[in-house]
Each structure stands twice: as structure tokens, then as C-alpha cells.
Amino acid sequence: MEIFINKIYPFFPVIEISDNKDSLNKFPPLLLNAIFLVASRCLPQNDNKDNNNNNQSIRERCQELFERCKLLELCENNKIALIQSFLLMSIHEEGINGSSLSKEYITRACNLCGDLGITTLSGSNGTAVQDTQHRVYKKLYYDKSILIRLFWISYACDILSASTHAREVYYNMNDVFIDDVPKEFPELIKFVELSTLLYRTLGSHYRPHKGRIIDEKLFTDIQNWNSLVDHPWLKLLYSYICMINLRCEVDPITLDPQLINSLQIQFDNVANIDPFWFKFHIVGVHSLLHVTSLLNLLGNNDENLDTNNKIKTRLEDLKEIWWLAASGLKLFGK
């Protein structure tokens, strides 16, 4: 629980902070198991002594918790608890069908946000302030702040999924009327802002041609974000965005030295991120695979070989934690 509160909660504040480890009895069983699911993958190796292969036992434990969550969701009828749990369960992306399951839970969370009117929360219940500070679902009071946070977490997860899984985006923001993330959650604010930057990148470079947008400020905005990133996971997400933006300009015949230098900076950033944050979310593994594929495209030199070795070592460390890391190693012949 401490790992969740101290590390994961700032980016996924799906619960009220008062509902901490001293009041676990307040959580529905589904939500409690979903919290343990995302925290278990991030356990330090020396904290798990059930097996000589610590990473393998972590992976097995996560799968057990995920299967338990799938059963518990059948008897949970509180839609807010379902949203909270589905957002956490979407982080568990394991096996050949992992990306499909992850997208499924994100979509279900987004759909429930619409069912409960969270997507138009700022336009409901008139204009009286006292009428808009909480909602009641299943005779439970929910502060408006947590409903806003749940929407923006689902928004960010939806965009990350669209990028990593090459899928459609669920929300049309022209149909959404909701307040910004509360200022008490600065990490979530930056997570959402980076997700919006990623959405703009997808719209400019990866959307089908008839739907693409011309975003003249995108490159400048990405550059300006460099000085605002002050957390390892935000740095990892930022480097991921930079790489998928820059790789569109890579021409293996006429390599631009400035472009190569910009990519190399992001390669180094990814290689030097705290290993914990690669366990937290699958986007870390995607970042490592982007580095490896781009290095193969750019060719071998001493600097690239050193970076490539670091990246493959990191993938080796993650192969018993993420199925995608093991598949990536096999793809690149290690």
C-alpha cells in the first residue's frame, strides 16, 4: 500500500487520500485488489522472498490478483468503484492479449464516465455552488474533485493506449464539459498535459490522412516542455513523446545531424531513468523498444552500441515482469 500511496497515487489519484492504509475497510474488495495489483508489480526484488526467481513470482502474483479482480467485478455494482478499479486494472498488460485487455478496461472506464454524466460534470445541477461539490452514487457521497480526477485519468490512459496500441481515441473533447485537474494534484496536471501533447502528436503524424491536423506550434511546445519535466516517470513519458514525434522525420539516406543529436538525447534520457518507473507502466517498455528500433535504423557506432547495450540490459531485467519486454528481446535477437 505504501508503494501505491507514495509512488503511483500522484499520477493515478483514483481514491481520496484520506482512504489510506489505516482505513482499508472502506475500500470495496475489487478496488482494494486493483490497488494491490498495480503496486505488486513495482515491489523491490528483495521484498519478495517466495521464490528464488523474484521477478517471476511478482509476475505470477500480479496475474493472480488480476484474475481475482475479474471475478470481483462481477459482484460490484457501484459504478464509481468500477471506474476506479478499471483504470488501475488497465495498467496490467500481460500476455499476447494484454494490449486488448488493457484497452478494454480503459474503454469501459470511459464509458462509465459517460453513463454517470462525469464527462459533463461542470454543466450539471444548475449553478449553485453548494449543489456541485459532491455527488451521491449508491448512497455514498463522492467529492466533485475525485470525479474530475477520474475523468482526467481516463482521458490520459485513453491517449496512452491509443499511442502504444495504435488504436482510436475514445473521447471527443468537443463533447466534454468538465473542470481542469484540481491544483492540489500537480503530478496529475502534468500527466494530463503531456497526454494532450501526445494526442496532438498522434493527430499531426499518425492519424489517417483525412483526419490529420496541421499543428504549427507542436514542435515548439514539445521543446518548451523540456524544462518543465521534473519527475522520472514524466521524463520517461516526455522522451517517449519526443521519439515518436522525431521518428517521423528520420530519413536513413540523408540523416540530419541535428535530428540524430535530438534523438540521442532522448535515448540517453530513457537509458538513465530509475528502473522503478519501467515496472510501473507499459509505456516504459515501449520507450525502450523505440530506442532499440531507431538505433538499428541509424546504424552502429561506439556511442550507439553503448546505448543499445544499456537498453537491452534494461529489457533483460524486465522480461519476467512485462511480457512485451521478453517479446522485444526475442524480436531483436537477444
C-alpha positions in Angstrom: 0.0 0.0 0.0 2.9 2.4 0.7 4.2 1.9 -2.8 0.8 2.9 -4.2 0.4 5.9 -2.0 3.9 7.2 -2.3 4.7 6.4 -5.9 1.7 5.6 -8.0 -1.0 7.7 -6.4 0.3 11.1 -7.5 -0.3 10.1 -11.1 -3.4 7.8 -10.5 -5.2 9.5 -7.6 -8.3 7.3 -8.0 -9.1 7.4 -4.3 -9.4 10.0 -1.7 -6.1 10.5 0.2 -8.0 10.0 3.5 -8.7 6.5 2.4 -5.2 5.3 3.2 -3.7 2.2 4.6 -5.3 2.9 8.0 -8.8 2.7 6.6 -8.6 -0.3 4.2 -12.0 -1.5 5.3 -13.6 1.5 3.4 -12.5 0.1 0.0 -14.7 -2.4 -2.0 -12.8 -5.7 -2.4 -12.4 -5.0 -6.2 -10.8 -1.7 -5.7 -8.5 -3.0 -2.9 -7.3 -5.8 -5.1 -6.8 -3.5 -8.1 -4.6 -1.3 -5.9 -2.6 -4.3 -4.8 -2.3 -5.3 -8.5 -0.6 -2.2 -9.6 1.6 -2.0 -6.5 2.7 -5.6 -6.6 4.5 -5.3 -10.0 6.6 -2.4 -8.5 7.8 -4.3 -5.5 11.6 -4.3 -5.0 13.1 -7.7 -5.7 14.3 -8.2 -2.2 10.8 -7.7 -0.8 9.5 -10.8 -2.5 11.0 -13.9 -1.0 8.5 -16.5 -2.0 10.7 -17.8 -4.9 14.3 -17.8 -5.9 13.2 -16.1 -9.1 11.7 -12.9 -7.5 10.6 -11.3 -10.7 8.8 -14.4 -11.8 6.9 -14.6 -8.5 5.9 -10.9 -8.9 4.5 -11.7 -12.3 2.6 -14.7 -11.0 1.2 -12.7 -8.1 0.0 -9.9 -10.5 -1.8 -12.4 -12.7 -3.4 -14.0 -9.6 -4.6 -10.5 -8.5 -5.8 -9.7 -12.0 -7.9 -12.9 -12.2 -9.3 -12.2 -8.7 -10.3 -8.7 -9.9 -12.1 -10.1 -12.9 -14.2 -12.3 -10.6 -14.8 -9.4 -8.1 -16.1 -7.1 -10.8 -19.0 -9.5 -11.4 -20.4 -8.7 -8.0 -19.5 -5.0 -7.8 -22.5 -2.7 -8.8 -21.0 0.7 -7.7 -20.1 2.3 -11.0 -17.6 4.7 -9.3 -15.7 1.8 -7.8 -15.8 0.1 -11.2 -14.2 3.2 -12.8 -11.6 3.4 -10.1 -10.7 -0.3 -10.5 -10.9 -0.5 -14.3 -8.3 2.4 -14.6 -5.9 0.5 -12.3 -6.6 -2.9 -14.0 -5.8 -1.3 -17.4 -2.2 -0.9 -16.3 -1.9 -4.7 -16.1 -0.9 -5.5 -19.7 0.3 -9.1 -19.9 0.5 -11.8 -22.5 -0.3 -11.9 -26.2 -3.8 -10.4 -25.5 -2.6 -7.9 -22.9 -2.9 -4.8 -25.1 -6.5 -5.8 -26.0 -7.5 -6.3 -22.4 -5.9 -3.1 -21.3 -7.8 -1.1 -24.0 -11.0 -2.9 -23.0 -10.7 -1.8 -19.3 -9.9 1.8 -20.3 -12.9 1.9 -22.7 -15.2 0.5 -20.0 -14.0 3.2 -17.6 -14.5 5.9 -20.2 -18.0 4.5 -21.0 -19.0 4.6 -17.3 -17.8 8.2 -17.0 -20.3 9.0 -19.7 -23.0 6.9 -18.1 -22.7 8.8 -14.9 -22.5 12.2 -16.5 -18.9 12.8 -15.4 -18.0 14.0 -18.9 -20.3 17.0 -18.5 -19.9 17.4 -14.7 -19.4 21.1 -14.9 -22.7 21.7 -16.6 -24.9 19.7 -14.3 -27.0 20.6 -11.2 -27.5 24.2 -12.1 -25.2 27.0 -10.9 -25.5 26.8 -7.1 -22.0 26.1 -5.7 -23.3 24.1 -2.8 -25.1 21.7 -5.3 -21.9 20.9 -7.2 -19.4 19.9 -4.5 -20.4 16.3 -4.3 -22.4 13.5 -6.0 -24.3 10.6 -4.5 -24.0 7.1 -6.0 -25.3 4.0 -4.3 -25.9 6.2 -1.1 -22.2 7.1 -1.0 -21.0 10.7 -1.2 -18.3 11.4 -3.7 -16.5 14.8 -3.7 -16.5 16.6 -7.0 -12.7 16.6 -7.0 -12.4 12.8 -7.3 -14.9 12.6 -10.1 -12.9 15.2 -12.0 -9.7 13.3 -11.4 -11.3 10.1 -12.6 -12.2 11.7 -15.8 -8.8 13.1 -16.5 -7.1 9.9 -15.6 -9.3 8.0 -18.0 -8.5 10.7 -20.6 -4.8 10.3 -20.2 -4.9 6.5 -20.1 -7.1 6.5 -23.3 -4.5 8.6 -25.2 -1.6 6.5 -23.9 -3.5 3.4 -25.1 -4.2 5.0 -28.5 -0.4 5.6 -28.9 1.0 2.3 -27.6 -1.7 0.1 -29.2 -2.3 2.1 -32.4 -6.0 2.4 -31.5 -8.7 5.0 -31.8 -9.2 7.6 -29.0 -12.5 7.3 -27.1 -13.2 10.9 -26.1 -14.3 13.7 -28.4 -13.3 16.7 -26.3 -15.8 18.9 -28.0 -18.5 16.9 -26.2 -16.8 17.2 -22.8 -17.6 19.9 -20.2 -15.5 19.4 -17.1 -13.2 21.4 -14.8 -9.4 21.2 -15.0 -7.5 18.9 -12.7 -7.5 20.4 -9.2 -4.3 22.3 -8.4 -3.7 20.0 -5.4 -2.6 17.3 -7.8 0.4 18.8 -9.7 1.7 15.4 -10.9 -1.7 14.6 -12.5 -1.8 18.0 -14.1 1.5 17.4 -15.8 0.5 13.8 -16.8 -2.7 15.2 -18.4 -0.8 18.0 -20.2 1.8 15.5 -21.6 -1.0 13.3 -22.7 -2.6 16.2 -24.6 0.8 16.8 -26.2 0.9 13.1 -27.2 -2.6 13.5 -28.6 -1.5 16.4 -30.7 1.5 14.3 -32.0 -0.9 11.5 -33.0 -3.2 13.9 -34.7 -0.3 15.5 -36.7 1.7 12.4 -37.7 -0.2 9.2 -37.1 -3.9 9.7 -37.7 -5.3 8.5 -41.1 -4.6 11.2 -43.7 -8.1 12.7 -44.0 -8.2 13.3 -40.2 -4.8 14.7 -39.7 -4.3 18.2 -38.3 -1.7 20.9 -39.0 -0.2 21.8 -35.7 2.4 24.5 -36.3 3.1 25.0 -32.6 3.6 21.3 -31.8 7.4 21.2 -32.1 7.9 24.4 -30.1 5.5 23.2 -27.4 7.4 19.9 -27.1 10.7 21.8 -26.9 9.3 24.2 -24.2 8.2 21.2 -22.1 11.8 20.1 -21.6 12.4 22.4 -18.7 9.1 21.5 -17.0 9.7 17.8 -16.6 10.9 17.2 -13.0 9.9 13.6 -12.2 11.4 10.3 -13.6 8.2 9.0 -14.9 7.3 12.3 -16.5 10.8 12.4 -18.1 10.2 8.9 -19.5 6.8 9.9 -20.9 8.3 13.1 -22.3 11.1 11.2 -24.0 8.6 8.7 -25.5 6.6 11.7 -27.0 9.8 13.2 -28.4 10.8 9.9 -30.0 7.5 9.2 -31.7 7.5 12.8 -32.9 11.1 12.8 -34.2 11.0 9.4 -35.8 8.6 10.7 -38.4 11.4 12.8 -39.8 14.1 10.1 -39.9 15.4 9.5 -43.4 18.0 6.7 -43.4 19.5 8.0 -46.6 20.1 11.7 -45.7 20.4 11.7 -42.0 20.1 15.1 -40.4 22.9 15.5 -37.8 20.6 17.8 -35.7 17.8 15.2 -35.7 20.2 12.5 -34.7 21.5 14.6 -31.9 18.0 15.3 -30.7 17.2 11.6 -30.8 20.4 10.7 -29.0 19.5 13.0 -26.1 16.2 11.1 -25.7 17.9 7.8 -26.0 20.3 8.7 -23.1 17.3 10.0 -21.0 15.5 6.7 -21.4 18.6 4.7 -20.6 19.2 6.6 -17.4 15.6 6.6 -15.9 15.2 5.0 -12.5 14.3 1.3 -13.2 11.2 1.5 -10.9 9.3 3.5 -13.5 9.7 0.9 -16.1 7.8 -1.5 -13.8 5.0 1.0 -13.2 3.6 1.3 -16.8 4.0 -0.4 -20.1 4.9 2.9 -21.8 8.4 2.4 -20.4 8.9 -0.8 -22.3 7.6 0.9 -25.4 10.1 3.6 -25.0 12.9 1.0 -24.7 11.7 -0.7 -27.9 11.6 2.6 -29.7 15.2 3.3 -28.8 16.3 -0.1 -30.0 14.5 0.1 -33.3 15.7 3.6 -34.0 19.3 2.6 -33.1 19.1 -0.2 -35.6 17.8 2.2 -38.2 20.5 4.8 -37.6 23.4 2.3 -37.7 26.2 1.3 -35.4 28.9 3.5 -33.8 30.5 3.3 -30.4 28.0 5.6 -28.8 25.0 3.8 -30.3 26.4 0.4 -29.3 26.9 1.5 -25.7 23.3 2.9 -25.5 21.9 -0.2 -27.2 23.6 -2.5 -24.7 22.1 -0.4 -21.8 18.7 -0.7 -23.3 18.9 -4.4 -23.9 20.1 -4.9 -20.3 17.1 -3.0 -19.1 14.8 -5.2 -21.2 16.6 -8.2 -19.8 15.8 -7.0 -16.3 12.1 -6.5 -17.3 11.5 -9.7 -19.3 10.0 -11.5 -16.3 7.9 -8.5 -15.3 6.5 -7.5 -18.7 5.6 -9.9 -21.5 6.3 -7.2 -24.1 9.9 -6.8 -22.8 10.5 -10.6 -23.3 9.0 -10.4 -26.8 11.1 -7.4 -27.7 14.3 -9.2 -26.7 13.3 -12.1 -28.9 12.4 -9.8 -31.8 15.8 -8.1 -31.7 17.6 -11.4 -31.4 18.9 -11.4 -27.8 
